[in-house]
């Protein structure tokens, strides 16, 4: 189970232990019987665990059966095979006969072109990520993401998707945002499209997904990242928030916060998504938690469509884990139990 928490208002979960329940029931981790509404009982051994004491934590009461760490025997996920054809097919990378050679040539050209643009502009503009120079290292990065997506039952997608039984594309209208939505400038749209194009060719962001027993799947920088670098776009199925208020998904993201709540939208990456699903949120109730933040989550109007970007808000060192504030300016979700 992933640590990640939805960035929408927490739903009202059902009470698992009422005040009339046996006083002997307590959390196996902290030893307390307090907060009974957040004490979850294992369906096999009947022992209790606070949602926020589990490692990784659970952000809401799961639907159906739940088994504690001892009974579930959670192990390190099986790695995706490092086979070039499997990686290419998994991420639907555009192929050609001289694929690897083209990757290197195009990467160099694009980086030079983007650098010259940056020097000529006085306004602080968004930067495209620089892929790792070694194609084999890029395969390792993609394998780490494929491992996490496979283990979580998620298909790779790098776009917002609109399913017939969810919100239609026309519902994603920035004009409905209750406090207005900033428009992404033309130069930054070009940079975003450059990042998308690199991904299509297999030039992935220099990131690696690792499995941590306390945080679940989490993301580390595999090379230094500059301030204002576009890390990734938050993608997945788009749905109305009203349809997801009692959903137990662990990674929903606000897409549109409309003046009319019935028109508010969320991104749900549990079925389709990319690396954004595994980038963790900070504990913004503590000084140490806030210090870890190195990304910002920003919603933009991109050519008449709401989009969510994760952007570096400072220089990031190689090996540093990526964190951002789930709440943004809305401050609706409790994060005091985040690692």
LUMLOBA-341239 format. One line per field, with one value per residue (C-alpha): x, y, z; residue in one letter. Coordinates in nm, 2 decimals, decimal comma. Example, Ala and Ser with C-alpha at 12.3 -4.5 7.8 and 13.67 -1.06 7.14 Angstrom:
<sites>
x: (1,23:1,37)
y: (-0,45:-0,11)
z: (0,78:0,71)
r: (a:s)
</sites>
This chain:
<sites>
x: (0,00:0,14:0,20:0,06:-0,25:-0,52:-0,49:-0,87:-1,07:-1,06:-1,39:-1,58:-1,48:-1,70:-1,63:-1,45:-1,46:-1,74:-1,72:-1,90:-1,63:-1,39:-1,15:-0,87:-0,85:-0,54:-0,30:-0,01:0,23:0,17:0,00:-0,29:-0,66:-0,73:-0,88:-1,11:-1,25:-0,90:-0,84:-0,85:-0,89:-0,71:-0,96:-0,74:-0,59:-0,84:-0,55:-0,59:-0,38:-0,42:-0,44:-0,17:0,06:0,09:0,40:0,33:0,03:-0,32:-0,50:-0,86:-1,04:-0,99:-1,29:-1,33:-1,09:-0,78:-0,48:-0,22:0,15:0,21:-0,07:-0,02:0,35:0,43:0,75:0,98:0,79:0,92:1,14:1,01:1,24:1,52:1,45:1,47:1,17:0,95:1,04:0,97:0,63:0,54:0,59:0,48:0,80:0,83:1,06:1,30:1,59:1,86:1,65:1,93:2,15:1,86:1,78:2,13:2,13:1,79:1,85:2,17:2,00:1,70:1,91:2,12:1,82:1,64:1,95:1,99:1,62:1,67:1,96:1,77:1,47:1,47:1,15:1,19:1,06:1,01:1,30:1,28:1,44:1,77:1,76:2,04:2,31:2,35:2,06:2,11:2,06:1,74:1,62:1,70:1,49:1,20:1,23:1,19:0,87:0,74:0,80:0,60:0,31:0,29:0,29:0,01:-0,20:-0,16:-0,13:0,12:-0,03:0,13:-0,20:-0,52:-0,78:-1,16:-1,36:-1,72:-1,85:-1,65:-1,62:-1,62:-1,34:-1,56:-1,60:-1,23:-1,29:-1,04:-1,31:-1,50:-1,21:-1,35:-1,05:-0,93:-0,64:-0,31:-0,25:0,07:0,27:0,35:0,72:0,64:0,39:0,67:0,89:0,61:0,56:0,93:0,92:0,63:0,81:1,12:0,91:0,75:1,10:1,21:1,41:1,25:1,30:1,62:1,41:1,41:1,13:1,24:1,05:1,09:0,93:0,81:0,71:0,61:0,70:0,88:1,09:1,45:1,64:1,89:2,09:2,09:1,78:1,77:1,52:1,20:1,26:0,93:0,95:0,63:0,27:0,01:-0,21:-0,48:-0,85:-1,05:-1,37:-1,60:-1,51:-1,87:-1,82:-1,50:-1,58:-1,60:-1,33:-1,04:-0,79:-0,46:-0,35:-0,63:-0,53:-0,74:-0,77:-1,05:-1,18:-1,50:-1,73:-2,00:-1,88:-2,07:-1,83:-1,51:-1,27:-1,00:-0,73:-0,75:-0,42:-0,52:-0,59:-0,38:-0,09:0,28:0,56:0,37:0,16:0,47:0,60:0,51:0,36:0,53:0,41:0,34:0,27:0,63:0,94:1,14:0,86:0,84:1,22:1,20:0,97:1,16:0,87:0,56:0,23:0,08:-0,25:-0,24:-0,47:-0,29:-0,46:-0,81:-0,76:-0,67:-0,34:-0,13:0,25:0,51:0,79:1,12:1,11:1,49:1,81:1,77:2,08:2,12:1,98:1,74:1,38:1,11:0,83:0,57:0,28:-0,04:-0,26:-0,13:-0,33:-0,65:-0,52:-0,80:-0,61:-0,45:-0,09:0,03:0,09:0,29:0,64)
y: (0,00:0,34:0,62:0,88:1,07:1,23:1,61:1,65:1,70:1,39:1,19:1,09:0,73:0,49:0,43:0,10:0,09:0,25:0,37:0,05:-0,17:-0,36:-0,13:-0,38:-0,30:-0,09:0,00:-0,26:0,02:0,30:0,10:0,35:0,29:0,66:0,78:0,47:0,60:0,55:0,21:-0,05:-0,42:-0,69:-0,93:-1,23:-1,17:-0,90:-0,68:-0,31:-0,05:0,32:0,43:0,68:0,44:0,20:0,21:0,31:0,49:0,44:0,77:0,63:0,31:0,05:-0,10:-0,48:-0,70:-0,56:-0,75:-0,61:-0,62:-0,94:-1,13:-0,98:-1,07:-0,76:-0,81:-0,61:-0,59:-0,80:-0,59:-0,54:-0,72:-0,51:-0,61:-0,34:-0,45:-0,49:-0,15:0,01:-0,17:-0,08:0,29:0,28:0,45:0,56:0,31:0,34:0,13:0,37:0,43:0,47:0,69:0,92:0,95:1,08:1,32:1,46:1,50:1,70:1,93:1,99:2,07:2,32:2,48:2,52:2,66:2,94:3,03:3,05:3,29:3,53:3,55:3,78:3,63:3,32:3,05:2,68:2,45:2,12:1,82:1,69:1,31:1,09:1,07:0,69:0,51:0,21:0,43:0,56:0,20:0,14:0,45:0,33:-0,02:0,13:0,31:0,00:-0,20:0,04:0,07:-0,30:-0,36:-0,11:-0,24:0,08:0,12:0,38:0,70:1,04:1,22:1,32:1,06:1,10:0,78:0,74:0,68:0,98:1,35:1,45:1,65:1,97:1,97:2,05:2,43:2,67:2,94:2,75:2,78:2,98:3,20:3,20:2,99:3,13:3,08:2,90:3,13:3,03:2,97:2,74:2,55:2,49:2,36:2,13:2,00:1,94:1,73:1,54:1,48:1,35:1,11:0,98:0,90:0,73:1,02:1,01:1,25:1,15:1,00:0,66:0,49:0,31:0,10:0,21:0,00:0,32:0,54:0,27:0,36:0,70:0,89:1,01:1,24:1,03:1,34:1,71:1,91:2,28:2,52:2,56:2,23:2,06:1,72:1,57:1,64:1,48:1,26:1,00:0,96:1,28:1,25:1,47:1,52:1,44:1,09:1,03:1,17:0,82:0,67:0,49:0,58:0,70:0,95:1,17:1,52:1,84:1,94:2,20:2,37:2,52:2,78:2,53:2,22:1,98:2,08:2,03:1,78:1,54:1,34:0,97:0,78:0,45:0,29:0,50:0,72:0,81:0,87:1,16:0,90:0,79:1,13:1,18:1,46:1,64:1,68:2,05:2,07:2,03:2,24:1,93:1,83:2,16:2,16:1,85:2,02:2,06:2,06:2,27:2,16:2,42:2,41:2,60:2,69:2,52:2,61:2,61:2,29:2,26:2,08:2,01:2,03:1,93:2,18:2,20:2,49:2,48:2,30:1,93:1,70:1,36:1,10:1,35:1,23:1,44:1,59:1,85:2,00:1,82:2,09:2,37:2,68:2,49:2,35:2,09:1,77:1,67:1,58:1,57:1,19:1,20:1,06)
z: (0,00:-0,09:0,15:-0,09:0,02:-0,19:-0,20:-0,18:0,13:0,35:0,33:0,64:0,71:0,90:1,27:1,30:1,68:1,87:2,23:2,34:2,20:2,42:2,60:2,55:2,18:2,12:1,84:1,80:1,70:1,96:2,23:2,26:2,23:2,16:1,83:1,80:1,47:1,32:1,47:1,20:1,29:1,09:0,93:1,02:1,37:1,49:1,62:1,59:1,41:1,38:1,01:1,08:1,27:0,98:0,77:0,50:0,65:0,52:0,44:0,46:0,56:0,28:0,11:0,16:0,37:0,52:0,67:0,90:0,81:1,00:0,83:0,48:0,46:0,25:0,07:-0,17:-0,50:-0,78:-1,02:-1,38:-1,62:-1,77:-2,13:-2,38:-2,59:-2,27:-2,15:-2,49:-2,51:-2,15:-2,21:-2,57:-2,68:-3,04:-3,22:-3,51:-3,64:-3,49:-3,18:-2,92:-3,15:-3,22:-2,85:-2,78:-3,08:-3,01:-2,64:-2,71:-2,97:-2,74:-2,44:-2,64:-2,78:-2,45:-2,29:-2,54:-2,49:-2,12:-2,14:-2,37:-2,14:-1,84:-1,69:-1,48:-1,70:-1,66:-1,75:-1,93:-1,74:-1,87:-1,92:-1,81:-2,08:-2,06:-2,24:-2,01:-1,71:-1,86:-1,89:-1,52:-1,44:-1,65:-1,50:-1,15:-1,26:-1,44:-1,12:-0,91:-1,17:-1,21:-0,83:-0,78:-1,08:-1,27:-1,65:-1,77:-1,91:-1,96:-2,03:-1,86:-1,96:-1,99:-1,94:-2,05:-1,70:-1,55:-1,62:-1,99:-2,13:-2,17:-1,79:-1,76:-1,80:-1,63:-1,63:-1,36:-1,11:-0,82:-0,77:-1,13:-1,27:-1,40:-1,77:-1,86:-2,09:-2,45:-2,38:-2,08:-2,29:-2,54:-2,26:-2,14:-2,49:-2,52:-2,20:-2,34:-2,66:-2,48:-2,29:-2,61:-2,74:-2,42:-2,27:-1,93:-1,64:-1,43:-1,15:-0,99:-0,80:-0,48:-0,23:0,13:0,41:0,59:0,29:0,04:-0,32:-0,33:-0,59:-0,58:-0,82:-1,02:-1,12:-1,00:-1,09:-1,13:-0,97:-1,19:-1,37:-1,48:-1,30:-1,44:-1,51:-1,27:-1,48:-1,46:-1,50:-1,46:-1,25:-1,05:-0,69:-0,59:-0,73:-0,53:-0,18:-0,03:-0,25:-0,08:-0,35:-0,20:-0,46:-0,59:-0,69:-0,72:-1,09:-1,08:-0,76:-0,90:-0,74:-0,79:-0,59:-0,81:-1,10:-0,91:-1,07:-0,94:-1,11:-1,01:-1,10:-0,95:-1,29:-1,53:-1,43:-1,43:-1,19:-1,02:-0,83:-0,63:-0,54:-0,17:0,03:0,32:0,68:0,66:1,03:1,13:1,06:0,96:0,72:0,55:0,51:0,30:0,04:-0,29:-0,54:-0,58:-0,72:-0,95:-1,15:-1,49:-1,77:-2,06:-2,39:-2,23:-2,02:-1,65:-1,60:-1,28:-1,29:-1,04:-1,05:-0,86:-0,62:-0,55:-0,65:-0,59:-0,54:-0,68:-0,44:-0,28:-0,24:-0,39:-0,17:-0,21:-0,01:-0,09:0,04:-0,18:-0,09:0,00:0,33:0,34:0,40:0,74:0,69:1,05:1,03:0,70:0,74)
r: (x:x:x:x:x:x:x:x:x:x:x:x:x:x:x:x:x:x:x:x:x:x:x:x:x:x:x:x:x:x:x:x:x:x:x:x:x:x:x:x:x:x:x:x:x:x:x:x:x:x:x:x:x:x:x:x:x:x:x:x:x:x:x:x:x:x:x:x:x:x:x:x:x:x:x:x:x:x:x:x:x:x:x:x:x:x:x:x:x:x:x:x:x:x:x:x:x:x:x:x:x:x:x:x:x:x:x:x:x:x:x:x:x:x:x:x:x:x:x:x:x:x:x:x:x:x:x:x:x:x:x:x:x:x:x:x:x:x:x:x:x:x:x:x:x:x:x:x:x:x:x:x:x:x:x:x:x:x:x:x:x:x:x:x:x:x:x:x:x:x:x:x:x:x:x:x:x:x:x:x:x:x:x:x:x:x:x:x:x:x:x:x:x:x:x:x:x:x:x:x:x:x:x:x:x:x:x:x:x:x:x:x:x:x:x:x:x:x:x:x:x:x:x:x:x:x:x:x:x:x:x:x:x:x:x:x:x:x:x:x:x:x:x:x:x:x:x:x:x:x:x:x:x:x:x:x:x:x:x:x:x:x:x:x:x:x:x:x:x:x:x:x:x:x:x:x:x:x:x:x:x:x:x:x:x:x:x:x:x:x:x:x:x:x:x:x:x:x:x:x:x:x:x:x:x:x:x:x:x:x:x:x:x:x:x:x:x:x:x:x:x:x:x:x:x:x:x:x:x:x:x:x:x:x:x:x:x:x:x)
</sites>
